[in-house]
Amino acid sequence: MKRLFVLSFVMFIVATAMYAQPTTPSAPRQDGIYKRTLLGTREIIPYDDIREADIYWEKRIWRNIDFREKINLAFTWPVDPFVQIVYDAVVSGELKAYSPLYDDFSEGTELPLEQIIIKFNRTDTTWILDEETYEEKPVIIKTEFDYQTVQKIQIKEDWVFDEETSTMVVRIIGLTMIRDRIDPTTGETLGSEPMFWIYYPDLRGIIIRHEVFNEKNSARYLTFEDIFEMRLFSSYIVKEDNVYDRFIENYTSGIDQVLESERIKQQIFDFEHNLWEF
């Protein structure tokens, strides 16, 4: 009996000591084995100043980036789609939007915020039958902007040869998102239209804060600013500066459009190549 009492007392002391030990606070939950903090520290690299006197040659190009091409799928990553980033920045007032009819970003072409919201966020009224009274009653349906209606973006860029550094330099001036025009009655696609123009230098500071999915290495940070500056996209030329101010589709069609786009691309390549030909 005494032995049983001693054994019970010892077990009580051990159990009390175990519960009396301080508990280790649990680590904060995080989605991964390390905390990703470098993205928020990145800053844009300012462009080098180029003097007009040092410009030996210049060509202005408009080109389309089609999201449906495999190399461009990063633009539509559902976690952080590019189009939604730009639209939210405009709606929040962080970014200015300019008329889709003018791409020179001149005074007077800036679009009012209210006009943008009304155009891309539709409010419709439909009638439904009340099952209790058997009377029709109006129901308001609000449709918010859907980034998936944008399949392309168009960029405007300048190619120049800088004599001071003897380099060919390309700078993006602006971009616009090309959105499908949907018939509100039938839901059919009627074509496409540019939404608004964005001055690209203003956009750089925003898109550098947004990570892009990198299928080759998830530990390597890539942002939309990297994609544009490192030319990590596929595109095709739709216009070069010309005396008639025409797009390629205005004077040719079919396979000839592709051939004309490649001709302009090859012309730029040949010019730079011939500068170093001995």
C-alpha positions in Angstrom: 0.0 0.0 0.0 2.8 2.3 0.9 4.6 1.5 -2.4 1.5 2.3 -4.4 1.1 5.6 -2.6 4.7 6.6 -3.4 4.3 5.6 -7.0 1.2 7.7 -7.3 2.9 10.7 -5.7 5.8 10.5 -8.1 3.5 10.3 -11.1 1.7 13.4 -9.8 4.9 15.3 -9.4 6.1 14.4 -13.0 2.8 15.3 -14.5 2.7 18.7 -12.6 6.3 19.5 -13.8 5.4 18.7 -17.5 2.4 21.0 -17.5 4.3 23.7 -15.6 6.9 24.0 -18.4 6.5 27.2 -20.4 5.1 26.6 -23.9 7.1 27.7 -26.9 5.2 30.3 -28.9 4.2 29.1 -32.3 6.0 30.6 -35.3 3.9 32.9 -37.5 2.2 31.1 -40.4 3.8 31.7 -43.8 3.2 30.2 -47.2 6.7 28.9 -47.8 9.9 28.0 -46.0 11.2 31.6 -46.1 9.7 35.0 -46.0 9.6 36.9 -49.3 10.5 40.5 -48.6 12.9 41.6 -51.4 10.0 42.5 -53.8 9.0 45.5 -51.7 12.5 46.9 -51.7 13.0 47.1 -55.5 13.2 50.5 -57.2 13.1 51.5 -60.8 16.4 52.4 -62.5 16.1 55.9 -64.0 16.8 56.2 -67.8 20.0 57.7 -69.0 19.6 61.2 -70.4 19.9 61.3 -74.2 20.7 64.6 -75.9 19.0 65.5 -79.1 22.3 66.3 -80.7 23.5 62.7 -80.1 20.6 61.1 -82.0 21.8 59.8 -85.4 18.7 57.8 -86.3 15.2 57.3 -85.0 12.2 55.1 -85.7 8.8 55.1 -84.0 7.0 51.8 -83.7 3.6 50.6 -82.5 3.4 46.9 -81.7 0.8 44.5 -80.2 1.4 42.0 -77.4 -1.1 39.2 -77.6 -1.8 37.5 -74.3 -2.8 34.3 -76.0 0.7 33.5 -77.0 2.5 31.1 -74.6 5.4 33.5 -73.8 2.9 36.2 -72.9 0.8 34.2 -70.5 2.5 35.9 -67.5 0.3 39.0 -68.3 -2.8 37.0 -67.4 -1.6 35.3 -64.2 -4.8 35.1 -62.1 -3.0 36.0 -58.9 -2.0 39.4 -60.2 -3.2 40.1 -63.8 -1.5 43.0 -65.5 -4.7 44.5 -66.9 -6.3 44.6 -63.4 -3.2 46.2 -61.9 -3.3 49.1 -64.5 -7.1 49.5 -64.2 -7.0 49.6 -60.4 -4.2 52.2 -60.5 -6.3 54.4 -62.8 -9.5 54.1 -60.7 -7.6 54.8 -57.5 -6.1 58.0 -59.0 -2.6 56.7 -58.8 -2.2 56.7 -62.6 -3.5 59.1 -65.2 -5.4 57.8 -68.3 -5.5 59.5 -71.6 -8.0 59.4 -74.5 -7.8 56.3 -76.7 -7.9 58.7 -79.7 -4.6 60.4 -78.9 -1.3 58.8 -77.9 0.7 62.0 -77.5 -0.3 62.5 -73.8 -0.9 66.2 -74.5 -2.8 68.6 -72.3 -6.5 68.2 -72.6 -6.5 64.5 -73.5 -6.6 63.2 -70.0 -9.9 61.3 -69.3 -12.0 62.2 -66.2 -12.2 59.4 -63.7 -16.0 59.4 -63.6 -16.1 58.8 -67.4 -13.8 55.8 -67.1 -15.9 54.2 -64.3 -19.1 54.7 -66.2 -17.7 53.2 -69.4 -16.2 50.1 -68.0 -18.6 49.3 -65.2 -22.1 48.8 -66.7 -25.4 49.0 -64.9 -28.4 47.3 -66.6 -32.0 46.8 -65.7 -33.9 43.6 -66.4 -37.4 42.4 -65.5 -38.2 39.2 -63.7 -41.5 37.5 -62.8 -42.4 37.5 -59.2 -43.5 33.9 -58.3 -45.9 35.1 -55.6 -47.7 38.0 -57.3 -47.0 36.9 -60.9 -46.0 40.4 -61.7 -42.9 41.6 -63.4 -40.5 43.7 -61.3 -37.3 45.5 -62.3 -33.9 44.2 -61.1 -30.7 46.2 -61.4 -27.7 44.2 -62.5 -24.2 45.8 -62.0 -21.4 44.5 -64.2 -17.9 45.4 -63.1 -14.8 45.6 -65.3 -13.5 42.1 -66.3 -9.8 42.0 -67.1 -10.4 38.8 -69.2 -12.1 40.9 -71.9 -8.6 42.3 -72.7 -6.6 40.0 -74.9 -3.9 42.4 -76.2 -2.0 45.5 -75.3 -0.5 48.0 -77.7 2.8 49.7 -76.9 4.3 52.8 -78.6 8.1 52.9 -78.5 11.0 54.8 -80.0 14.1 53.2 -81.4 17.1 55.6 -81.6 20.8 55.3 -82.2 22.8 57.2 -79.7 26.1 58.4 -81.1 27.6 59.3 -77.7 27.4 55.7 -76.5 27.2 54.1 -80.0 24.2 52.0 -79.0 20.7 51.3 -80.3 18.3 52.3 -77.5 14.6 51.4 -77.3 12.2 53.2 -75.0 8.5 52.5 -74.4 6.6 55.7 -74.5 3.1 54.5 -73.7 0.7 51.6 -73.9 -3.0 51.0 -74.3 -5.1 47.9 -73.5 -7.2 46.6 -76.3 -10.6 45.3 -75.1 -13.3 43.2 -76.7 -16.5 45.1 -77.6 -19.4 42.9 -76.3 -23.0 43.3 -77.5 -24.9 43.8 -74.2 -28.0 42.1 -75.7 -26.6 39.1 -77.4 -23.2 38.8 -75.6 -21.4 38.5 -79.0 -18.0 40.0 -79.6 -18.3 42.9 -82.1 -14.6 43.6 -82.4 -12.1 45.4 -80.3 -11.3 48.9 -79.1 -8.5 50.6 -77.1 -9.5 51.5 -73.6 -7.2 54.4 -72.8 -3.5 55.4 -73.2 -1.1 55.2 -70.3 2.2 57.1 -70.1 4.7 54.3 -69.5 7.3 56.2 -67.4 4.5 56.8 -64.9 3.5 53.2 -64.9 7.0 51.8 -64.1 6.9 52.7 -60.5 3.6 50.7 -60.1 4.3 47.5 -62.0 7.8 47.1 -60.3 5.9 46.2 -57.1 4.0 43.3 -58.7 5.6 39.9 -59.1 5.1 37.9 -62.2 5.0 34.1 -62.2 8.4 32.7 -63.3 8.0 29.2 -64.6 11.7 28.5 -64.8 12.6 29.5 -61.2 10.1 30.5 -58.5 12.9 32.0 -56.4 13.9 34.5 -59.1 11.9 37.6 -58.7 10.4 39.0 -61.9 8.1 41.9 -62.2 6.1 43.4 -65.1 8.7 46.1 -65.2 11.3 43.4 -65.9 9.2 42.0 -68.7 9.0 45.3 -70.5 12.6 46.5 -69.9 14.2 43.1 -70.6 11.9 42.5 -73.6 10.6 39.2 -72.2 7.5 39.2 -74.5 6.5 38.3 -78.0 4.9 41.0 -80.2 4.3 42.0 -83.8 4.5 45.4 -85.4 1.2 47.0 -86.4 2.5 50.5 -87.4 5.6 52.5 -88.1 5.8 56.3 -88.4 4.8 57.2 -92.0 3.7 60.2 -94.0 0.1 58.9 -94.2 -0.1 57.9 -90.4 -1.5 54.5 -91.4 -1.6 51.2 -89.6 -0.4 48.2 -91.6 -4.0 46.8 -91.7 -5.0 50.0 -93.6 -3.0 49.2 -96.7 -2.6 45.5 -96.7 -4.3 42.4 -95.4 -3.9 38.7 -94.7 -0.4 37.2 -94.9 0.9 40.5 -96.3 0.3 42.1 -92.9 2.6 39.5 -91.3 5.2 40.0 -94.1 5.1 43.8 -93.7 5.5 43.6 -90.0 8.6 41.4 -90.4 9.9 43.7 -93.1 9.9 46.7 -90.6 11.4 44.5 -87.9 14.2 43.4 -90.3 14.8 47.0 -91.4 15.7 48.1 -87.9 17.9 45.0 -87.5 19.7 45.7 -90.8 20.3 49.4 -89.9 22.0 48.5 -86.7 24.0 45.7 -88.3 25.2 47.9 -91.2 26.6 50.5 -88.8 29.2 48.0 -87.7 29.9 46.5 -91.1 33.5 46.9 -92.3 
